[in-house]
């Protein structure tokens, strides 16, 4: 891409900032990581070691005082800061990317969307798992009619972490917006809505399994989509045996896929996307199976090669939106629709009811 690179200010250099956003921004043609905001000396040193030319700022105010020197702000700080920081950046005249969840409520998300539209600024939400290898593969299978009419979508994002790690993500303080419902649940709900559209009913169960844990760590959602598909979504930190990532049943065939997309693990290990480098590819042993009446456990059905995952596509799309007016890859209003479901799920789990949207 020709022209001056888009200068990006990144707020937060914890897990989201250092593992996901900074490497993907740096790998995007036409973008440069200009500034990292963190007050933590160790994280400042880490950022400088990984990106020697990056500027450092101790706080968001210091960053926004240089708004004229930036083209985009990325908010990758704790959940409770997303709304105030996105608001401040938009009011400073800057486009914004916000890590999921965009907000604690759908009303807050829609208010941010209104503000961005009033200012004529991009507001995008980082939903990287729309570019997971298995999701891309499933989306292609559905588009090509391989499953027929989809009847049931089962999606699991499970882990075995019997000991709580602590920190704001596991806090029981509602202000922190912690727990798996708003963490991994943001991903599986967004994927279900992207595939099958609006939801009319929500039922959920959310429990705290681990001793010393404060926020939900084992949660189930049942969604009824307006088009008739039923989505069963599982997110858990207490799954001693992991189920299939996807089990999708249709009128013609079903698709079963085990294993998580490899991109997060690669980023955690310090690997970086590069042209022609085989990014996002997984081994054949993890490829899913498509069939009808057979058991994938015993080798039944047809092996479906998994498409490569493509997290870099998100920031490439953001760059295209800013430079060329291309579509926003994940809009704030899409995030608000997902938050409608998450809020309904929280109410359902609390009151033991099915919530109609």
C-alpha positions in Angstrom: 0.0 0.0 0.0 1.4 3.4 -1.0 1.2 6.6 1.0 1.9 7.6 4.5 1.2 4.8 7.0 -1.7 5.2 9.3 -0.3 6.0 12.8 -1.9 3.9 15.5 -2.0 4.6 19.2 -2.6 1.5 21.3 -4.1 1.8 24.8 -3.1 -1.1 26.9 -0.3 -3.6 26.7 -1.5 -6.6 28.6 -2.7 -9.8 27.0 -4.9 -8.2 24.4 -2.5 -5.4 23.5 0.7 -7.2 23.4 -0.4 -10.6 22.0 -3.1 -9.7 19.6 -3.2 -6.0 18.6 0.4 -4.8 18.5 1.6 -7.7 16.4 -1.3 -7.5 14.0 -1.1 -3.8 13.6 2.7 -4.0 12.9 2.0 -6.7 10.3 -0.6 -4.7 8.4 0.6 -3.0 5.2 -0.1 0.8 5.5 -0.2 0.8 9.4 2.5 1.7 11.9 2.4 1.2 15.7 3.2 4.8 16.7 2.4 4.9 20.5 1.7 2.4 23.3 -0.1 3.6 26.4 0.8 1.8 29.6 1.9 3.0 33.0 3.5 -0.4 33.9 7.3 -0.2 33.7 7.7 -3.8 32.7 5.2 -3.5 29.9 6.8 -0.3 28.8 10.1 -2.2 28.5 8.4 -5.1 26.7 6.9 -2.7 24.2 10.1 -0.9 23.5 12.0 -4.2 23.2 9.4 -5.6 20.7 9.0 -2.3 18.8 12.1 -0.2 19.2 10.7 2.9 17.5 7.5 3.0 19.4 6.6 6.0 21.5 5.4 5.4 25.1 2.7 7.3 27.0 1.8 6.8 30.6 -1.9 7.4 30.2 -4.7 8.0 27.6 -4.7 11.8 28.3 -1.1 12.0 27.2 -2.0 10.1 24.0 -5.0 12.1 23.1 -3.1 15.4 23.7 -1.3 14.3 20.4 -4.5 13.5 18.6 -3.4 15.5 15.5 -0.4 13.1 15.2 -2.5 10.0 15.1 -4.9 8.3 12.6 -6.4 5.6 14.8 -6.8 4.7 18.5 -7.0 1.0 19.6 -8.5 0.4 23.0 -7.2 -2.9 24.5 -7.4 -2.0 28.1 -9.7 -3.6 30.8 -13.4 -4.0 29.9 -14.6 -1.3 32.3 -12.5 1.3 30.5 -13.8 0.6 26.9 -16.7 3.1 26.9 -14.9 6.1 28.5 -11.8 5.7 26.4 -13.7 5.1 23.2 -15.8 8.2 24.0 -12.7 10.3 24.6 -11.0 9.2 21.4 -14.1 9.9 19.3 -14.5 13.3 20.9 -10.9 14.0 20.1 -11.7 13.3 16.4 -10.1 10.0 16.1 -11.4 6.7 14.6 -11.4 3.9 17.1 -11.0 0.1 17.4 -12.2 -1.4 20.6 -11.5 -4.9 21.9 -14.6 -7.0 22.7 -16.8 -6.5 24.5 -17.4 -3.0 23.2 -19.4 -2.1 26.3 -21.2 -3.6 29.3 -24.6 -2.9 27.9 -26.2 -2.7 24.4 -27.4 0.8 25.3 -23.9 2.0 25.9 -22.8 0.4 22.6 -25.5 2.1 20.6 -24.7 5.4 22.3 -21.0 5.0 21.1 -22.3 4.1 17.6 -24.4 7.3 17.6 -21.4 9.4 18.6 -19.2 7.9 15.9 -21.8 8.4 13.3 -22.4 12.0 14.4 -18.6 12.7 14.1 -18.3 10.8 10.8 -15.7 8.5 12.4 -15.0 4.7 12.2 -15.8 2.8 15.3 -15.0 -0.9 14.9 -14.9 -3.8 17.3 -12.1 -6.4 17.4 -13.9 -9.7 16.8 -10.9 -11.6 15.6 -12.6 -15.0 15.8 -14.6 -14.2 12.7 -11.3 -15.0 11.0 -10.7 -18.3 12.9 -9.8 -21.2 10.6 -12.8 -23.3 11.6 -15.3 -20.5 11.3 -14.1 -19.6 7.8 -14.3 -23.2 6.8 -17.8 -23.6 8.3 -19.0 -20.4 6.6 -17.8 -21.7 3.2 -19.5 -25.1 3.8 -22.8 -23.3 4.6 -22.5 -20.9 1.6 -21.9 -23.9 -0.8 -24.9 -25.7 0.5 -22.9 -28.7 1.8 -25.0 -28.9 5.0 -28.4 -28.2 3.4 -30.6 -26.2 5.8 -28.8 -25.8 9.1 -30.9 -26.9 12.0 -28.6 -26.8 15.0 -25.3 -25.0 15.6 -23.2 -26.3 18.6 -20.2 -24.2 19.4 -17.8 -24.8 22.3 -15.0 -22.7 23.6 -13.8 -24.8 26.5 -10.7 -24.9 28.6 -9.4 -26.8 31.6 -8.3 -24.3 34.2 -9.3 -25.7 37.5 -7.4 -23.0 39.5 -8.6 -19.3 39.1 -5.9 -16.9 37.9 -7.5 -13.9 39.6 -7.5 -10.4 38.1 -10.3 -8.3 36.7 -11.4 -11.0 34.2 -12.5 -13.2 37.1 -13.7 -10.5 39.4 -17.2 -10.6 40.8 -17.6 -6.9 40.7 -20.2 -6.1 38.0 -18.3 -2.9 37.2 -15.3 -5.0 35.9 -17.5 -6.8 33.2 -15.7 -10.0 34.0 -16.7 -13.6 33.7 -16.8 -16.0 30.7 -20.3 -14.8 29.5 -18.8 -11.5 28.4 -15.4 -12.9 27.6 -15.6 -16.0 25.5 -19.3 -15.6 25.2 -18.8 -12.4 23.2 -17.0 -14.6 20.6 -19.4 -17.5 20.3 -22.5 -15.2 20.3 -20.9 -13.0 17.6 -20.2 -16.0 15.5 -23.7 -17.4 15.8 -25.3 -14.0 14.9 -22.9 -13.6 11.9 -23.8 -17.1 10.6 -27.5 -17.2 11.3 -28.8 -13.7 12.0 -31.0 -12.2 14.7 -32.2 -14.0 17.8 -35.7 -14.1 19.2 -35.3 -16.1 22.4 -32.4 -16.7 24.8 -32.0 -19.2 27.6 -28.8 -19.5 29.7 -27.2 -21.2 32.6 -24.2 -19.5 34.2 -22.5 -21.0 37.3 -19.3 -20.5 39.3 -17.6 -23.9 39.7 -14.2 -23.2 41.1 -13.4 -22.6 44.7 -12.4 -19.0 45.1 -13.8 -17.9 41.8 -16.1 -14.9 41.7 -17.4 -14.7 38.2 -19.1 -17.3 35.9 -16.7 -19.9 34.7 -19.1 -22.5 33.2 -21.9 -21.1 31.0 -24.4 -22.4 28.4 -26.6 -20.4 26.1 -29.5 -21.7 23.9 -30.5 -19.2 21.2 -33.4 -19.4 18.8 -32.7 -17.5 15.6 -35.5 -15.7 13.7 -34.7 -18.0 10.7 -35.3 -21.1 12.8 -31.7 -22.2 13.6 -31.1 -23.3 17.2 -27.6 -22.4 18.5 -26.2 -24.1 21.6 -23.2 -22.3 22.9 -20.8 -23.5 25.6 -18.0 -21.5 27.3 -16.1 -23.0 30.2 -12.9 -22.9 32.2 -13.8 -26.2 33.9 -14.1 -28.7 31.1 -11.9 -31.7 32.0 -12.7 -33.3 28.6 -13.0 -30.9 25.7 -15.9 -31.3 23.3 -15.9 -30.5 19.6 -15.3 -26.9 18.7 -18.2 -27.1 16.2 -20.9 -29.6 15.7 -23.3 -28.3 13.0 -26.3 -30.4 11.9 -28.2 -29.7 8.7 -30.8 -31.3 6.5 -28.2 -32.8 4.2 -25.1 -33.3 6.4 -23.3 -32.5 9.6 -19.9 -31.0 10.2 -17.8 -31.8 13.3 -14.5 -30.1 14.1 -12.2 -30.4 17.1 -9.4 -28.2 18.2 -8.9 -24.4 18.5 -7.6 -22.1 15.7 -3.8 -22.0 16.0 -3.3 -18.2 15.6 -3.6 -17.3 19.3 -1.0 -19.9 20.3 1.3 -18.7 17.5 1.0 -15.1 18.6 1.6 -16.1 22.2 4.8 -17.9 21.1 6.1 -14.8 19.4 5.4 -15.9 15.9 4.3 -13.2 13.5 2.2 -13.2 10.3 4.3 -12.8 7.1 3.5 -13.1 3.4 3.9 -16.7 2.2 4.7 -18.0 5.7 1.8 -20.5 6.1 0.1 -18.3 8.8 -3.0 -19.8 10.3 -2.6 -23.3 9.0 -3.2 -26.4 11.1 -2.2 -30.0 10.8 -4.3 -32.5 8.9 -5.0 -34.4 12.1 -7.3 -31.6 13.2 -9.3 -31.3 10.1 -13.1 -31.7 10.5 -15.4 -34.2 8.9 -18.6 -33.8 6.9 -21.1 -36.6 6.6 -24.5 -38.0 7.4 -25.2 -41.0 9.6 -21.5 -41.7 10.3 -19.4 -41.1 13.4 -16.4 -38.8 13.0 -14.9 -40.5 16.0 -14.5 -43.8 14.1 -13.4 -42.0 10.9 -16.8 -41.7 9.3 -17.6 -38.9 6.8 -15.5 -36.9 4.4 -12.4 -35.1 5.7 -12.7 -31.3 5.1 -9.4 -29.5 4.8 -9.5 -26.5 7.2 -9.0 -23.1 5.6 -6.1 -21.0 7.0 -7.1 -18.7 9.8 -6.6 -15.0 8.9 -6.5 -12.6 11.9 -4.4 -10.1 9.8 -7.5 -9.6 7.6 -9.2 -7.6 10.4 -6.7 -4.8 10.4 -6.3 -4.9 6.7 -10.0 -4.2 6.5 -9.8 -1.4 9.0 -7.0 0.2 6.9 -9.1 -0.1 3.8 -12.1 1.4 5.6 -10.0 4.4 6.7 -8.2 4.9 3.4 -10.8 3.9 0.8 -14.2 4.0 2.6 -14.4 0.2 2.4 -16.9 -1.5 4.8 -16.2 -1.5 8.6 -15.3 -5.2 9.3 -17.2 -5.3 12.6 -19.6 -2.5 13.4 -20.6 -1.1 16.8 -24.3 -1.9 16.0 -23.4 -5.6 15.4 -21.6 -5.5 18.7 -24.8 -4.0 20.3 -26.9 -6.8 18.9 -24.5 -9.3 20.5 -24.8 -7.4 23.8 -28.6 -7.7 23.6 -28.1 -11.5 23.6 -25.5 -11.4 26.4 -27.7 -9.2 28.6 -30.7 -11.5 28.0 -28.5 -14.5 28.9 -27.4 -12.9 32.1 -31.0 -12.2 33.0 -32.1 -15.7 32.0 -29.3 -17.4 34.1 -30.2 -15.1 37.1 -34.0 -15.6 37.0 -34.3 -19.1 35.5 -36.4 -17.8 32.6 -36.3 -17.8 28.8 -36.0 -14.2 27.6 -37.8 -13.0 24.4 -36.0 -10.3 22.4 
